[in-house]
Amino acid sequence: MLGETLRAALNALSHAAPEWLVEQIPSEWFDQYGRRIEEYRLPIKDSEGQEWAIEVEVAGFSLLQAFNQNEDLEWLRELSVIERLRQMWVQHFWLEDGQLGLRETASMPLSGQRLHTPYDPQAR
């Protein structure tokens, strides 16, 4: 879900601001997030899954920070898929003193209050 949320945001940005996007993201992101996440062979081992989640976490935060560093991008922040990316990251990750981490389930909003898909904000 988190990887697909990031991919959906990148896809929307590729249409809304392609030049800006190419300047902001590493070229390997095109391979990593170019196809729907379920089309990839995701890690099976818990340790590899956590590594993958950290990669997605860092990528999403760096994209969100790129928006925050440029006031001229307010119109992009208003895209619904970008707002869902922000909400999903707040719900699933913490950021404290420059350190990022995956929230424990107990510290997440209740299931009925969390987003569960980047495509339908009403799905709970």
Salt bridges, closest charged atoms under 4 A:
GLU4 OE2 - ARG7 NH2 2.78
GLU4 OE2 - ARG36 NH1 3.63
GLU38 OE2 - ARG36 NE 2.61
GLU83 OE2 - ARG86 NH2 2.58
